[in-house]
Amino acid sequence: MPHGRETFSGPVYGRALAALVLWGAVVAGALVGTEGGFAGWHLPLAVLYLPVVFLVAFSLAGACAGYRGSGRLFWGMMCAGVLLYLAGSPLWSPARGHGPPFSVVCYAVGVLLLFGALLLGIFAVSRRAGYVAWADALAVGLSLGVLFSVFVVSPAELAVAHGWPEALVAFCGPVAGAALLYLGLVLVGVDGSPPFARPLALGLLALFAAGCVYLLGMGSSGGPPALWQHLLWLCGPVLVSLAARRSSALESSPLELGVHPWRQAAFWFGPLSPAMQFAVVFAWAAFHPPVPRFLASAGAVLALYLAVRVSFFAYAVHRLRRQRDEAVTALEQARISEELHDTVKQNVHAAALLIGSYREVREKEGEEAAERILDEAVAASREASHQVGRSIEEIQARCGEGGELEVVGMLRERLCETREHFGVAVREDLRADLYCLGPEERAAAYRVASEALWNAARHSGARNVWLESRRVGPTFILRVRDDGRGLPEDAARRGTGFAIMLERARRAGGKLEVISSPGRGTTVELRFEHG
């Protein structure tokens, strides 16, 4: 899939942006100091707005053309939404008198397209956030509208002075802008957000700020927009165009990523929080009775919103838990299949070949050679039995209800097995409790310890083996050491057993270290940091 940066060359974008800046500087210099803003100035407004329209169409259409599937749909909706948003701009409408119904329709359709595009982007990165983001965005718009109606200006007051179409567009501008800004912040806050999310959120912030400034101006002076208001408004589409310059493919994430907890707390206790906004309004209404009817109705809608949000959040958690279980099951099946193929299958095949050659060796080379073949076959069979047993017991250590006691019991069984089958003296010194480890960490600890005990008993020629656990500050340490012949430098890293231990430690978030030298034994140490 091609990247958005490859659709148009960098010099073309550079020349377009330079021409836009130069054009804006010329227009600003020519019109600074004009009285009455831009009301009635059709040509200057066209000179100011049309380059931005061309830039938006050029950048967003280029990003749209570079992709297929969800990426093309996202940028196509963004392109159409921003252009319609500009066409229905409340700052542009005063230049033509009262805003006609056509502008209102353009503005509403543009907001809906932008809303849908942002939701599509959030769902592509994290379904958990997408399930509730739409309800949160609507609640942000509702609570902000109530806040403005109480403390700034109501739509009815605007309609008396400016007429209903223009009043609705002016009032709904910051309300819709807040909802879009919230969705943009969610897209930024989700783990693994695309690179264009930040400039896109800045563009939505500029649109929201311009809508608030315009609404405040209509509620106080009622005069036409000034030059700086137009420039603030146009910052939004320009930043969205820059976001398209950093576009990347929108593809569903294989892992369900979510919003960091402190970002969720910022939503519930920040300036865009519906709960905080309604708390301010209800606190004010408690000291200024009677409570307006629309405020009581909005409170009922807020209660309904919270119920809907809890329901969708519960549904999202259920879906994610099921997907997580399915993913874990698939990974576990793939791991066990790979391990059985790499170890058990080879050992069983080797044992079968050795047993098959037993009679032939006995007839040709005598009983002593045949006994050696038989001993090798028994060793290969025992190795295969070890690998099958450890895989099953590792699953039990991860999923068992006994937690620490079950893992400790299985480790003690491995110590007894080492002493009885191989005649090695074993010593247990588990001073750190295993209850502090999670299920995945317990399973990794068991597998590493059992594999290290097997290698010590089977290959090291050790007379003594120690199994130890310690807790040093936030670090949990599990150690298996022996007094065997040791290993040459880097010899441990060539074995299958070391690869298994290293992989288990890595998946569980631990760190594995093998310390050995010829004639001085071997120490296998697993560490988990819980700081």
ROLUMSE-197403 format. One line per field, with one value per residue (C-alpha): residue in one letter; x, y, z; residue number from 1. Coordinates in steps of 0.1 Angstrom, whole numbers, plus 2048, in hexadecimal, padded with zeros to 3 digits. Example, Ala and Ser with C-alpha at 12.3 -4.5 7.8 and 13.67 -1.06 7.14 Angstrom:
% residues 2
aa <- c(A,S)
px <- c(87B,889)
py <- c(7D3,7F5)
pz <- c(84E,847)
i <- c(1,2)
//
This chain:
% residues 531
aa <- c(M,P,H,G,R,E,T,F,S,G,P,V,Y,G,R,A,L,A,A,L,V,L,W,G,A,V,V,A,G,A,L,V,G,T,E,G,G,F,A,G,W,H,L,P,L,A,V,L,Y,L,P,V,V,F,L,V,A,F,S,L,A,G,A,C,A,G,Y,R,G,S,G,R,L,F,W,G,M,M,C,A,G,V,L,L,Y,L,A,G,S,P,L,W,S,P,A,R,G,H,G,P,P,F,S,V,V,C,Y,A,V,G,V,L,L,L,F,G,A,L,L,L,G,I,F,A,V,S,R,R,A,G,Y,V,A,W,A,D,A,L,A,V,G,L,S,L,G,V,L,F,S,V,F,V,V,S,P,A,E,L,A,V,A,H,G,W,P,E,A,L,V,A,F,C,G,P,V,A,G,A,A,L,L,Y,L,G,L,V,L,V,G,V,D,G,S,P,P,F,A,R,P,L,A,L,G,L,L,A,L,F,A,A,G,C,V,Y,L,L,G,M,G,S,S,G,G,P,P,A,L,W,Q,H,L,L,W,L,C,G,P,V,L,V,S,L,A,A,R,R,S,S,A,L,E,S,S,P,L,E,L,G,V,H,P,W,R,Q,A,A,F,W,F,G,P,L,S,P,A,M,Q,F,A,V,V,F,A,W,A,A,F,H,P,P,V,P,R,F,L,A,S,A,G,A,V,L,A,L,Y,L,A,V,R,V,S,F,F,A,Y,A,V,H,R,L,R,R,Q,R,D,E,A,V,T,A,L,E,Q,A,R,I,S,E,E,L,H,D,T,V,K,Q,N,V,H,A,A,A,L,L,I,G,S,Y,R,E,V,R,E,K,E,G,E,E,A,A,E,R,I,L,D,E,A,V,A,A,S,R,E,A,S,H,Q,V,G,R,S,I,E,E,I,Q,A,R,C,G,E,G,G,E,L,E,V,V,G,M,L,R,E,R,L,C,E,T,R,E,H,F,G,V,A,V,R,E,D,L,R,A,D,L,Y,C,L,G,P,E,E,R,A,A,A,Y,R,V,A,S,E,A,L,W,N,A,A,R,H,S,G,A,R,N,V,W,L,E,S,R,R,V,G,P,T,F,I,L,R,V,R,D,D,G,R,G,L,P,E,D,A,A,R,R,G,T,G,F,A,I,M,L,E,R,A,R,R,A,G,G,K,L,E,V,I,S,S,P,G,R,G,T,T,V,E,L,R,F,E,H,G)
px <- c(800,80F,817,806,828,82E,80F,81D,841,84F,858,835,828,843,83A,815,81A,832,819,7FE,813,81C,7F8,7EC,806,7FD,7D8,7DE,7F4,7DA,7BD,7CB,7B9,799,77B,75F,773,76B,745,73D,760,759,77A,791,780,784,7A8,7AD,798,79D,7C3,7BA,79F,7B7,7D1,7B7,7AB,7CF,7DC,7BF,7B6,7DB,7DA,7B9,7C7,7E5,7D2,7B7,79E,79A,7B6,7A6,784,792,7A4,787,76F,788,78C,766,760,779,76E,749,753,764,746,72E,746,734,750,74B,725,723,734,714,6FB,6E9,6F5,6DE,6D1,6EA,707,6F6,6F3,717,723,70E,719,73D,73C,72C,747,763,752,750,773,782,76E,77A,79E,799,789,7A6,7BE,7AA,787,786,789,772,755,751,761,742,72C,747,749,724,724,740,72C,70C,71D,72F,70F,6FE,71C,71B,6F5,6F9,718,71D,6FF,6E1,6D6,6B6,6C8,6DD,6BF,6AF,6CC,6D9,6BD,6BB,6D1,6EF,6E9,6E8,708,719,70E,714,737,74A,732,73A,75E,762,754,76C,789,782,783,7A4,7B2,7A7,7B9,7D8,7D5,7D0,7F0,7FE,7ED,7F6,810,7F6,7E1,7F2,7F0,7CD,7C4,7D4,7BF,79F,7AA,7AD,78A,77C,78E,782,75E,75F,76E,753,737,744,746,722,716,727,72D,71B,733,742,761,783,7A2,7B2,792,794,7B8,7B2,796,7AC,7C7,7B1,7AF,7D4,7DE,7C8,7D9,7FB,7ED,7E6,80A,814,7F9,7FF,7EA,7CC,7CB,7BA,7D3,7DA,7DB,7BF,7D0,7C0,7C2,7DC,7CB,7D8,7C8,7A7,7AA,7B0,790,77B,78A,796,785,774,765,73E,73D,752,73E,71D,72A,732,710,6FD,711,708,6E3,6E2,6EA,6D5,6B2,69C,6AE,6A8,693,6AE,6C7,6B2,6AC,6D2,6D8,6C0,6D3,6F4,6E7,6DC,6FF,710,6FA,702,727,728,716,72D,74C,740,73A,75D,76E,75B,766,789,78B,77E,797,7B3,7AB,7A9,7CA,7DB,7CD,7DA,7FD,7FE,7F5,80F,82A,822,821,842,852,845,852,874,87A,862,85F,884,88A,86E,87B,89F,892,87F,89E,8B4,89C,899,8BE,8C1,8BF,8D6,8F1,8ED,8F2,910,922,916,903,918,913,8EE,8EA,8F9,8E0,8C4,8D1,8D0,8AD,8A2,8B2,8A1,87F,885,88E,86D,85A,86A,860,83C,839,848,831,812,81E,826,802,7F7,80E,7FE,7DA,7D8,7C4,7DE,7F5,815,80F,808,828,83D,82F,838,85B,85F,854,870,889,87E,880,8A3,8AE,89D,8A4,8C7,8D5,8DC,8DA,8C0,8BC,89D,8A1,882,882,86E,849,83D,81B,828,82C,810,803,81A,838,831,82F,850,860,855,860,883,889,87E,892,8B1,8AD,8AA,8C9,8DD,8D3,8D5,8F4,909,915,90D,90C,8F7,8DC,8CD,8AB,8A9,892,899,888,89F,88B,873,886,87C,898,895,8B6,8C1,8E6,8FB,91F,923,93D,930,92E,946,941,920,919,8F8,8EA,8ED,8D6,8B1,8AB,8BA,8A5,885,88F,898,877,862,874,870,84B,845,859,876,89C,8AF,8D4,8EA,90B,924,948,95A,95E,94B,927,90A,8F1,8D0,8C0,89E,894,873,871,852,85C)
py <- c(800,821,83B,85E,86F,85E,86A,88D,898,8AD,8CB,8CD,8D0,8E9,900,8FD,906,923,931,92F,941,95C,960,963,97C,992,990,997,9B5,9C3,9C0,9C8,9E5,9E1,9EA,9D2,9B2,9A0,9A6,9AC,9A6,989,98C,98F,971,95D,967,95B,93B,92C,924,911,8FF,8F5,8EA,8D4,8C4,8BF,8AF,89B,88E,884,871,861,856,845,82A,810,803,814,82D,83A,83C,84F,86A,86C,874,88C,89E,8A1,8AA,8C7,8D6,8D5,8E3,900,905,908,91D,936,94F,94D,951,975,980,975,982,969,945,933,910,902,90D,8FD,8DC,8DD,8E4,8C8,8AE,8B9,8B3,891,887,892,880,860,862,867,84A,835,83E,836,814,80C,810,805,7F7,7FA,820,821,810,82C,84A,853,855,869,881,887,88C,8A6,8B9,8B7,8C3,8DF,8EB,8EC,8FE,918,91C,924,939,947,94B,936,92D,940,960,95D,956,977,98B,976,95D,938,929,93F,93C,916,914,92C,91A,8F7,901,8FD,8E1,8CC,8D8,8CB,8A9,8A7,8B3,898,87D,88C,88A,866,85E,86F,85E,83A,825,821,840,849,864,87C,87C,89A,8B3,8A8,8AE,8D0,8D8,8CE,8E3,902,8FC,8F9,918,92C,920,92B,94D,953,949,960,97C,977,976,997,9B0,99E,9AD,99B,985,997,98D,979,965,95A,951,93D,92A,922,914,8F6,8EA,8F3,8DD,8C1,8C4,8C0,8A1,892,899,881,868,843,824,81E,7F9,7E6,7DE,7B9,7C2,7D6,7F5,80D,82F,834,837,85A,866,856,869,889,884,87E,89B,8B2,8D0,8BA,8A3,8A2,899,8B8,8CF,8C3,8C6,8EA,8F1,8DE,8EF,911,907,8FD,921,931,921,918,8FF,905,8EA,8E3,8DD,8C2,8B2,8B3,8A2,886,882,881,865,852,858,84A,82B,826,82C,812,7F9,7FE,7FD,7DC,7CF,7DB,7CA,7AA,7AB,7B2,797,77E,78A,789,765,75B,76C,75C,73A,73D,749,72C,713,720,720,6FC,6F0,700,6F2,6CF,6D1,6DD,6C6,6AA,69F,69E,68A,671,66D,668,64E,63B,63A,62E,613,608,604,5F1,5CE,5D6,5E4,5C6,5AD,5C0,5D0,5BC,5C2,5DF,5F5,5EC,5F6,618,61C,613,62C,647,63E,63F,661,66F,661,671,692,691,688,6A6,6BE,6B2,6B3,6D6,6E5,6D7,6E1,704,708,6FC,715,731,727,714,721,718,736,736,715,702,70F,708,6E5,6DE,6EC,6D4,6B7,6C1,6C1,69F,692,6A0,68F,66D,669,678,674,699,6A9,6C6,6E3,6FA,71E,731,750,766,75E,757,767,789,77B,77C,75D,762,769,74A,734,742,73E,719,712,722,711,6EF,6F2,6FD,6E0,6C7,6D5,6D4,6B0,6A4,6B5,6C6,6A9,6BC,6AD,6C9,6E0,6FE,70E,730,74F,771,793,7B1,7D1,7D0,7B4,78F,777,751,73F,71B,714,6F4,6E9,6D7,6D9,6FA,706,714,739,73E,718,71D,734,719,700,6FC,6FD,720,72C,71F,730,751,752,74B,766,77F,779,77D,79E,78F,78F,76E,76A,74B,74D,730,728,707,6F4,70E,703,716,72F,737,757,765,788,79B,7C0,7CB,7EE)
pz <- c(800,7F6,810,810,80E,7EC,7DB,7D4,7D5,7F1,7DB,7CF,7F2,7FB,7DF,7E7,80B,802,7E9,803,81E,805,7F9,81C,825,807,80F,834,82C,814,82B,84D,85C,848,85D,861,85B,83B,83A,816,809,7F1,7DE,7FC,80C,7ED,7EA,80F,80E,7EC,7F0,810,7FD,7E2,7FC,80E,7EE,7E2,802,80D,7EA,7E6,807,7FD,7DB,7EB,7FD,7FA,812,834,82D,80D,81F,83C,827,80F,82B,83A,818,812,836,838,816,821,843,831,81A,837,84C,863,85D,838,83A,847,826,814,82D,842,83E,825,82C,813,82A,848,835,829,84C,85B,841,845,86B,866,84D,864,881,86D,861,884,891,874,87D,8A2,89A,883,8A0,8BE,8BE,8E4,8E1,8C3,8D4,8ED,8DB,8C7,8E7,8F9,8DB,8DB,900,8FD,8E4,8F9,919,908,8F8,91A,928,90D,910,935,936,913,8FC,8F3,8CF,8D5,8DD,8BE,8A9,8B3,8A6,889,87F,885,869,872,897,896,881,899,8B8,8AB,89E,8BF,8CB,8AC,8AE,8D1,8C7,8AA,8C0,8D9,8BE,8B1,8D5,8D8,8B7,8C6,8E8,8DB,8DE,8BB,8AD,888,882,874,894,8A5,888,882,8A6,8A5,886,898,8B6,89F,891,8B4,8C0,8A1,8A7,8CB,8C2,8A8,8BF,8DA,8C1,8B5,8D9,8E3,8C7,8AB,892,874,878,878,865,881,886,861,864,884,872,855,86B,870,84B,846,863,857,835,847,858,836,82E,84A,841,847,840,857,85D,879,894,89C,8C1,8D2,8DE,8F6,905,922,944,94B,92A,934,955,941,92E,94E,961,945,934,91A,934,932,957,961,94A,957,97B,975,966,981,99C,98D,98A,9AE,9B9,99E,99E,98D,977,952,941,927,942,953,931,92A,94C,942,921,934,94A,92B,91B,93A,938,913,919,934,91E,900,917,925,902,8F7,915,90E,8E9,8F2,90C,8F3,8D8,8F2,8FC,8D7,8D0,8EE,8E5,8C1,8CD,8E6,8CC,8B4,8CF,8DA,8B6,8AE,8CE,8C8,8A4,8AE,8CC,8D2,8AE,8AA,8CA,8C3,89F,8AD,8C6,8AB,895,8B2,8BC,898,895,8B6,8A8,88B,8A2,8BA,89E,88E,8AC,8CA,8EA,8F7,8D9,8D8,8FD,8F5,8D9,8F1,90B,8F1,8E7,90B,90F,8F0,8FC,91E,90D,8F9,919,92A,90F,90D,933,937,91C,92E,950,943,938,95B,96B,957,95A,97A,997,9B1,9A8,9BC,9CF,9AF,99E,9BD,9BE,99A,99F,9BD,9A7,98E,9AB,9B6,992,98F,9AF,9A8,983,981,9A4,9A8,9CA,9C9,9E1,9E2,9EF,9E4,9FA,9E3,9DF,9BC,9C4,9B7,994,97A,968,94A,961,976,957,94A,96C,96D,94A,94E,96F,963,943,957,96F,952,941,962,969,946,937,952,966,986,9A8,9B8,9AA,9BC,9B6,9C5,9C5,9D2,9D4,9D1,9D2,9B4,9A4,9A6,9A0,999,996,98D,992,992,999,978,95D,950,92C,913,90A,8F7,8F7,909,8EF,8D4,8E6,8E1,907,909,8EC,8FE,91F,90D,8FA,91A,92D,911,90D,932,933,947,942,93F,946,944,956,950,94B,947,968,97D,978,968,975,964,972,969,974,975,97C,98F,998)
i <- c(1,2,3,4,5,6,7,8,9,10,11,12,13,14,15,16,17,18,19,20,21,22,23,24,25,26,27,28,29,30,31,32,33,34,35,36,37,38,39,40,41,42,43,44,45,46,47,48,49,50,51,52,53,54,55,56,57,58,59,60,61,62,63,64,65,66,67,68,69,70,71,72,73,74,75,76,77,78,79,80,81,82,83,84,85,86,87,88,89,90,91,92,93,94,95,96,97,98,99,100,101,102,103,104,105,106,107,108,109,110,111,112,113,114,115,116,117,118,119,120,121,122,123,124,125,126,127,128,129,130,131,132,133,134,135,136,137,138,139,140,141,142,143,144,145,146,147,148,149,150,151,152,153,154,155,156,157,158,159,160,161,162,163,164,165,166,167,168,169,170,171,172,173,174,175,176,177,178,179,180,181,182,183,184,185,186,187,188,189,190,191,192,193,194,195,196,197,198,199,200,201,202,203,204,205,206,207,208,209,210,211,212,213,214,215,216,217,218,219,220,221,222,223,224,225,226,227,228,229,230,231,232,233,234,235,236,237,238,239,240,241,242,243,244,245,246,247,248,249,250,251,252,253,254,255,256,257,258,259,260,261,262,263,264,265,266,267,268,269,270,271,272,273,274,275,276,277,278,279,280,281,282,283,284,285,286,287,288,289,290,291,292,293,294,295,296,297,298,299,300,301,302,303,304,305,306,307,308,309,310,311,312,313,314,315,316,317,318,319,320,321,322,323,324,325,326,327,328,329,330,331,332,333,334,335,336,337,338,339,340,341,342,343,344,345,346,347,348,349,350,351,352,353,354,355,356,357,358,359,360,361,362,363,364,365,366,367,368,369,370,371,372,373,374,375,376,377,378,379,380,381,382,383,384,385,386,387,388,389,390,391,392,393,394,395,396,397,398,399,400,401,402,403,404,405,406,407,408,409,410,411,412,413,414,415,416,417,418,419,420,421,422,423,424,425,426,427,428,429,430,431,432,433,434,435,436,437,438,439,440,441,442,443,444,445,446,447,448,449,450,451,452,453,454,455,456,457,458,459,460,461,462,463,464,465,466,467,468,469,470,471,472,473,474,475,476,477,478,479,480,481,482,483,484,485,486,487,488,489,490,491,492,493,494,495,496,497,498,499,500,501,502,503,504,505,506,507,508,509,510,511,512,513,514,515,516,517,518,519,520,521,522,523,524,525,526,527,528,529,530,531)
//
